Amino acid sequence: MKIPILLVLSIAAAHAAVIPMDSARGDQLFVSQGCVQCHRLKGVGAGTASDLGRVLDRGYSPADLVSAMWNHAPTMWSAIKEKGVKTGDIDQQAAADLFASFLSVRFFEAPGDAGRGKRLFEARTCSTCHGISTSPNPKARPAAQWETLGHPAALVGAMWNHSPEMWKELSSRSMKWPSLEPQDLSDLLVYLRNSISPAHTEPGFRVTESASGATLFQSKGCVSCHPDAEPPTRMTLTAVAAAMWNHASLLHAEPPRIDADEMRALLGYYWGNRFLDVQGNAAHGRRLFSGKHCATCHSGAGPGPDLSAKAGNFTAVTMLSALWRHGPDMLAQMKEKKISWPNFKAGEMEDLIAALNEKKAK
């Protein structure tokens, strides 16, 4: 029986309020909003359109996902009307829950290469201790027994807690610590997931946004290296796992052990509430605002709200909600004005959001 997945995070974009997300509610919305009439996710749905849960490791940002939905919207609305699909409202809470559902299947992880992962398994000396079904080192568990391969939050904790034994073993062999870039770990995971039973690769994870995360950030000593508690960039869980793995090697001592519940709380505090932050190019976004004809309706003279006068409170979540709630009317007005529906390339939606959030000159 498939265990329900709960993902409770917070989103903190510039000027935006924190919205708790729950992937279980997102899974339910995927059904209740009629998405399952065309798409599949986590094994549920018709599959006449793209399977949103089958192909992992796409390398999308949250804003890129909004772009894909935006570009697809006129066709989607036509299909909804043709099939008579009943849909409901998607407010910002619902949009956040849908993002949580996508996060829970690692939708935003970087693309991985199984062939390169296999080579890295040898080159990074993993294979000197670990095997796939059996291990050359009897103290090391084979990959087939790693329950964490499909659960990124647990993977972060397992890699961190494994570092003392790894350090001792490498030191006894006069071997260097195998550092990992996020891409390295993505490749390794794709290789390992493809090499073992599907029962161990079921995607999905649980992260709870918890007040205890801030306390743990202090008590586990994280604050000594990260006093502002801010990730340097928006990081996927795989990138966080790679960073913690490399950081553990620098401690040269017994790092603080972090159990599964503690790791969920830490990730909710450090990672979860910042993953949907926007990091676009506002200058390019201003050009898009004009070039995509947004200014026709949203500069004070048109029928839409004026988005050019002051800094907004926009995230990928608010843009998804706005598209669902106002998009059909927007499309009708654009047809009336003989304006083509704007399409967005990768990165452009994030730039547009950055421009909308930018503090305007007086």
C-alpha positions in Angstrom: 0.0 0.0 0.0 1.3 3.4 -0.9 2.0 5.6 2.1 0.5 9.1 1.9 3.1 11.8 1.5 3.0 14.9 3.6 5.1 17.9 2.7 4.7 20.9 4.9 6.9 23.8 4.0 6.9 27.6 4.0 7.5 29.9 1.0 9.3 33.2 1.6 9.6 35.2 -1.6 10.4 38.9 -1.5 7.6 40.7 0.3 5.4 37.6 0.2 3.6 36.0 3.1 4.5 32.6 4.3 2.2 29.9 2.9 2.3 26.4 4.5 2.3 23.7 1.8 1.0 20.2 2.0 1.6 17.7 -0.9 -1.2 15.4 0.3 -3.7 18.3 -0.3 -1.9 18.9 -3.6 -2.4 15.3 -4.6 -6.1 15.7 -3.9 -6.3 18.9 -5.9 -4.7 17.2 -8.9 -7.7 14.9 -8.9 -10.4 17.4 -7.9 -9.3 20.1 -10.4 -9.6 17.6 -13.2 -5.9 17.4 -14.0 -6.2 13.6 -14.0 -8.5 13.8 -17.0 -5.4 14.3 -19.1 -2.3 14.0 -17.0 -0.8 11.4 -14.7 0.9 12.0 -11.4 2.1 9.3 -8.9 0.3 6.7 -10.9 -3.0 8.4 -11.0 -4.6 9.9 -14.2 -5.5 9.2 -17.8 -2.1 9.8 -19.3 -3.4 11.2 -22.6 -1.2 14.2 -22.0 2.3 14.2 -20.4 2.9 12.0 -17.3 4.0 14.6 -14.8 5.4 12.0 -12.3 7.0 9.5 -14.6 10.0 11.5 -15.9 12.0 12.9 -13.0 15.0 15.2 -13.1 13.8 17.8 -15.5 15.9 20.7 -14.2 12.9 23.1 -14.1 12.7 26.0 -11.7 9.2 26.6 -10.1 8.8 29.6 -12.4 9.7 27.4 -15.4 6.8 25.1 -14.5 4.5 28.2 -14.4 5.9 29.1 -17.9 5.1 25.6 -19.2 1.5 25.8 -17.8 1.1 29.4 -19.1 2.2 28.4 -22.6 -0.1 25.3 -22.5 -3.0 27.2 -21.0 -5.1 28.1 -24.1 -4.9 24.5 -25.3 -5.7 23.2 -21.8 -8.7 25.5 -21.5 -10.0 24.3 -24.8 -9.6 20.6 -23.8 -11.3 21.3 -20.5 -14.3 22.8 -22.3 -14.4 20.1 -24.9 -14.3 17.3 -22.3 -16.7 19.1 -19.9 -14.2 18.8 -17.1 -15.5 20.4 -13.8 -12.8 22.5 -12.2 -12.7 24.7 -9.1 -10.8 27.7 -7.9 -7.1 27.6 -7.3 -6.2 30.3 -4.7 -2.7 30.8 -3.5 -3.0 28.1 -0.8 -4.2 25.6 -3.4 -1.4 26.7 -5.8 1.2 26.2 -3.0 -0.2 22.7 -2.3 0.1 21.8 -6.0 3.8 23.0 -5.9 4.3 20.8 -2.8 3.0 17.8 -4.8 5.5 18.4 -7.6 8.3 18.9 -5.0 7.4 15.6 -3.5 8.3 13.8 -6.7 11.6 15.7 -7.2 10.1 17.6 -10.2 12.7 20.3 -9.9 15.9 18.3 -9.6 18.7 18.7 -12.1 18.8 16.1 -15.0 21.0 13.1 -14.1 23.0 10.7 -16.3 23.1 7.0 -15.3 26.2 6.3 -17.4 28.1 9.1 -15.8 26.8 8.0 -12.4 28.1 4.5 -12.9 31.6 5.9 -13.7 31.4 8.2 -10.7 30.5 5.2 -8.4 33.9 3.9 -9.3 35.9 7.1 -9.5 34.6 8.5 -6.2 35.6 5.2 -4.5 32.1 4.3 -3.5 32.5 0.9 -5.0 35.5 0.1 -2.8 33.0 -0.4 0.1 29.5 -0.5 -1.4 28.0 -2.7 -4.1 24.6 -2.9 -5.7 23.2 -6.1 -4.2 26.3 -7.1 -2.1 29.2 -5.1 -0.8 33.0 -5.8 -0.8 33.2 -4.3 2.6 31.0 -6.4 5.0 30.4 -3.3 7.2 29.0 -1.3 4.3 25.3 -1.8 3.2 24.8 -2.4 -0.5 22.7 0.1 -2.4 19.8 -2.3 -2.7 19.3 -1.8 1.0 19.4 2.0 1.0 15.8 3.1 1.8 16.8 6.7 1.2 17.3 6.6 -2.5 13.7 7.7 -3.2 13.4 10.0 -0.2 15.7 13.0 -0.5 15.1 14.4 3.0 16.2 11.0 4.4 19.1 10.9 2.0 20.4 14.2 3.3 20.4 12.8 6.9 21.8 9.4 5.9 24.7 11.0 4.1 25.5 13.3 7.0 25.3 10.6 9.7 27.3 8.2 7.6 30.3 10.6 7.3 32.1 9.6 10.5 32.4 5.9 9.5 33.3 7.0 6.0 36.0 9.3 7.3 37.5 6.6 9.5 37.5 4.0 6.7 39.1 6.4 4.2 41.7 7.5 6.7 42.7 3.8 7.4 43.3 3.4 3.6 45.0 6.8 3.2 42.3 7.8 0.8 40.9 11.3 0.2 37.4 12.3 0.9 35.3 12.1 -2.3 33.8 15.5 -2.8 30.5 15.7 -4.7 29.0 18.4 -6.9 25.2 18.5 -7.0 25.4 17.1 -10.6 27.6 14.3 -9.4 25.0 13.2 -6.8 22.2 13.5 -9.3 24.1 11.2 -11.7 24.9 8.7 -8.9 21.3 8.6 -7.8 19.9 8.0 -11.3 22.4 5.2 -11.7 21.6 3.6 -8.4 17.8 3.9 -8.8 18.0 2.3 -12.2 20.2 -0.5 -10.8 17.9 -1.8 -8.0 14.3 -2.9 -7.5 11.6 -0.3 -8.2 10.3 -0.9 -4.7 13.2 1.1 -3.4 12.9 4.0 -5.9 9.3 5.1 -5.2 9.6 8.9 -5.3 8.3 11.1 -2.5 9.3 12.5 0.8 8.1 14.3 3.9 9.4 17.6 5.2 7.8 19.5 8.0 8.2 23.2 8.5 8.6 23.4 12.2 9.4 26.0 14.9 12.0 23.5 16.2 14.1 23.9 13.1 15.4 27.3 14.3 16.3 25.8 17.7 18.0 22.8 16.1 19.9 25.1 13.8 21.5 26.6 16.9 21.9 23.4 19.0 23.5 21.3 16.2 26.1 24.0 15.6 24.9 25.0 12.1 24.7 28.6 13.0 28.5 28.8 13.6 29.1 28.5 9.9 25.7 29.9 8.6 24.9 32.8 10.9 22.3 34.3 8.6 20.6 30.9 8.0 20.3 31.7 4.4 21.2 29.2 1.6 23.6 30.9 -0.9 21.3 30.1 -3.8 18.0 28.3 -4.3 19.1 24.7 -3.8 17.4 21.4 -4.6 17.5 18.7 -1.9 20.1 16.9 -3.9 22.3 20.0 -3.9 21.7 20.3 -0.1 22.8 16.7 0.4 25.9 17.2 -1.7 26.8 20.4 0.2 26.3 18.7 3.6 28.4 15.7 2.5 31.3 18.0 1.5 30.9 20.1 4.6 31.0 17.0 6.9 34.5 16.2 5.5 35.8 19.6 6.7 34.8 19.1 10.3 37.5 16.4 10.9 35.6 15.4 14.1 32.4 13.7 15.0 29.6 15.8 13.5 26.4 16.2 15.4 24.1 13.3 14.6 20.8 14.3 13.1 17.9 11.9 13.2 15.1 11.8 10.6 12.6 14.1 12.5 15.4 16.6 13.2 16.5 16.6 9.6 12.9 17.2 8.5 12.7 20.2 10.9 16.0 21.6 9.8 15.2 21.2 6.1 11.8 22.9 6.6 13.6 25.8 8.3 16.7 26.1 6.1 15.6 24.8 2.7 11.8 24.4 2.4 10.8 28.0 3.0 13.2 29.4 0.5 13.1 27.0 -2.4 10.4 29.0 -4.3 12.3 32.3 -4.0 12.6 34.2 -7.2 16.1 35.0 -8.5 15.4 36.5 -11.9 16.9 39.4 -13.8 14.6 42.4 -13.2 16.0 44.5 -16.1 15.2 41.7 -18.5 11.8 41.3 -16.9 11.0 44.9 -17.5 11.7 44.4 -21.2 9.5 41.3 -21.2 6.7 43.3 -19.5 6.7 45.5 -22.6 7.6 43.0 -25.3 5.0 40.4 -24.2 2.3 43.1 -24.2 1.7 43.0 -20.4 1.8 46.7 -20.4 -1.2 47.0 -22.7 -3.5 46.0 -19.9 -1.4 46.4 -16.7 0.2 49.9 -16.9 -2.7 52.0 -15.6 -4.6 52.7 -18.8 -5.8 49.1 -19.6 -8.5 47.0 -18.0 -6.2 45.1 -15.7 -4.6 46.1 -12.4 -1.6 48.5 -12.7 1.4 46.3 -12.1 4.0 49.0 -13.1 3.7 51.5 -10.4 4.9 49.8 -7.2 6.7 46.6 -6.0 4.4 43.6 -6.0 4.2 40.4 -3.9 4.6 37.8 -6.7 6.0 34.3 -6.6 5.5 31.3 -8.8 2.6 30.4 -6.5 0.8 33.7 -7.1 1.4 33.6 -10.8 -0.1 30.1 -11.0 -3.1 31.2 -9.0 -3.5 34.3 -11.2 -3.2 32.2 -14.4 -5.9 29.8 -13.3 -8.3 32.5 -11.9 -7.9 35.2 -14.5 -6.3 33.5 -17.5 -9.5 32.7 -19.5 -10.8 36.3 -19.2 -7.3 37.5 -20.1 -7.3 35.3 -23.2 -10.7 36.6 -24.3 -9.6 40.2 -23.9 -6.4 39.6 -25.8 -8.3 38.0 -28.7 -10.6 41.0 -28.7 -7.6 43.3 -29.0 -6.0 41.0 -31.6 -3.0 40.3 -29.3 -1.3 36.9 -29.4 -1.1 34.9 -26.2 2.4 35.4 -24.8 4.7 32.4 -24.6 7.6 32.3 -22.2 11.0 30.6 -22.7 13.0 29.1 -19.8 14.0 31.7 -17.3 11.7 34.4 -18.6 8.9 34.0 -16.1 11.3 34.3 -13.3 12.7 37.5 -14.8 9.2 38.9 -15.2 8.4 38.1 -11.5 11.6 39.8 -10.4 10.5 42.9 -12.4 7.0 42.9 -10.9 8.5 42.7 -7.4 11.1 45.4 -8.0 10.9 48.6 -6.0 9.9 51.2 -8.5 11.7 54.6 -8.7 9.6 57.5 -7.5 
